[in-house]
């Protein structure tokens, strides 16, 4: 049989692992979003440099694409 102290230690370990998994999933999602927005910003700047007259349309599309990927 498992003693109460040992069971409490096991439950706290399970709780800690659950928190670590949630934190890991958050970081994975956040890093993907940062990479996406970095790539979209780079594309936006390159297109704005190439097609200066269409900057408003370009950035509207870049922002819409980023929000859609969210």
Buried (B, 14 or more C-beta within 10 A) or exposed (E): EEEEEEEEEEEEEEEEEEEEEEEEEEEEEEEEEEEBBEEBEEBBBEBBEEEEEEBEEBBEBBEEBBEEEE
